Amino acid sequence: MTTLEAVRAEIRTVLQLGPDFDQADASTPLLGSIPELDSMAVVSILTAFEDVFDIDIEDDDIDAETFATLGSLAEFVEQKRAA
């Protein structure tokens, strides 16, 4: 499973999105495009990512660009895993 696929699956689980989200690709917009993705959901997603991907995420690591698209979020996870 690629990082993009794992990130997509985790977002779908955390936000309880339907099977349509399985069609999301790297260019799929997130923040502002998915009603379920509010500030509390961002915190839940980041907490899940820390557990699933065994990474540490600091508050300063996150900005709006991180959650711009599914691809930008997957890239963020990949960078944190490599660090």
FENBEL-V692139 format. One record per residue. N is the residue number from 1. SS is DSSP state (helix for helix, strand for strand, loop for the rest). PHI is phi in degrees with one decimal (none if undefined). NEAR is the number of other ideal C-beta (glycine too) atoms within 12 Angstrom. Layout:
n->N ss->SS phi->PHI near->NEAR
n->N ss->SS phi->PHI near->NEAR
//
This chain:
n->1 ss->loop phi->none near->12
n->2 ss->loop phi->-76.0 near->16
n->3 ss->helix phi->-61.2 near->27
n->4 ss->helix phi->-59.4 near->26
n->5 ss->helix phi->-64.7 near->20
n->6 ss->helix phi->-67.4 near->23
n->7 ss->helix phi->-64.4 near->40
n->8 ss->helix phi->-58.9 near->33
n->9 ss->helix phi->-63.4 near->26
n->10 ss->helix phi->-68.1 near->31
n->11 ss->helix phi->-62.6 near->36
n->12 ss->helix phi->-59.4 near->27
n->13 ss->helix phi->-66.6 near->22
n->14 ss->helix phi->-62.8 near->27
n->15 ss->helix phi->-88.5 near->24
n->16 ss->loop phi->54.4 near->16
n->17 ss->loop phi->-84.6 near->26
n->18 ss->loop phi->-77.6 near->13
n->19 ss->helix phi->-64.3 near->11
n->20 ss->helix phi->-59.0 near->11
n->21 ss->helix phi->-68.8 near->26
n->22 ss->helix phi->-64.0 near->17
n->23 ss->helix phi->-85.8 near->13
n->24 ss->loop phi->-62.8 near->28
n->25 ss->loop phi->-122.6 near->18
n->26 ss->loop phi->-58.7 near->21
n->27 ss->loop phi->-89.5 near->16
n->28 ss->loop phi->-66.3 near->28
n->29 ss->strand phi->-69.2 near->20
n->30 ss->loop phi->-112.2 near->36
n->31 ss->loop phi->-59.7 near->26
n->32 ss->loop phi->90.8 near->14
n->33 ss->loop phi->-111.8 near->17
n->34 ss->loop phi->-113.6 near->29
n->35 ss->loop phi->-55.4 near->12
n->36 ss->loop phi->-71.6 near->23
n->37 ss->loop phi->-89.7 near->30
n->38 ss->loop phi->-105.2 near->17
n->39 ss->helix phi->-61.9 near->14
n->40 ss->helix phi->-69.4 near->13
n->41 ss->helix phi->-66.1 near->24
n->42 ss->helix phi->-59.5 near->28
n->43 ss->helix phi->-62.1 near->18
n->44 ss->helix phi->-63.3 near->21
n->45 ss->helix phi->-64.4 near->38
n->46 ss->helix phi->-62.7 near->32
n->47 ss->helix phi->-63.6 near->18
n->48 ss->helix phi->-63.6 near->25
n->49 ss->helix phi->-60.9 near->34
n->50 ss->helix phi->-59.7 near->21
n->51 ss->helix phi->-72.9 near->16
n->52 ss->helix phi->-69.6 near->23
n->53 ss->helix phi->-97.7 near->28
n->54 ss->loop phi->53.4 near->13
n->55 ss->loop phi->-125.8 near->24
n->56 ss->loop phi->-110.8 near->16
n->57 ss->loop phi->-120.1 near->27
n->58 ss->loop phi->-92.4 near->12
n->59 ss->helix phi->-56.2 near->11
n->60 ss->helix phi->-70.5 near->8
n->61 ss->helix phi->-76.3 near->20
n->62 ss->loop phi->-106.9 near->24
n->63 ss->loop phi->-144.2 near->15
n->64 ss->helix phi->-61.5 near->16
n->65 ss->helix phi->-64.7 near->16
n->66 ss->helix phi->-59.7 near->28
n->67 ss->helix phi->-100.5 near->34
n->68 ss->loop phi->-65.8 near->24
n->69 ss->strand phi->-137.7 near->27
n->70 ss->helix phi->-61.8 near->38
n->71 ss->helix phi->-65.4 near->26
n->72 ss->helix phi->-66.8 near->26
n->73 ss->helix phi->-71.1 near->41
n->74 ss->helix phi->-64.3 near->34
n->75 ss->helix phi->-63.7 near->22
n->76 ss->helix phi->-59.2 near->31
n->77 ss->helix phi->-62.0 near->36
n->78 ss->helix phi->-60.4 near->21
n->79 ss->helix phi->-64.9 near->17
n->80 ss->helix phi->-67.5 near->25
n->81 ss->helix phi->-69.1 near->20
n->82 ss->helix phi->-80.1 near->11
n->83 ss->loop phi->-74.8 near->14
//
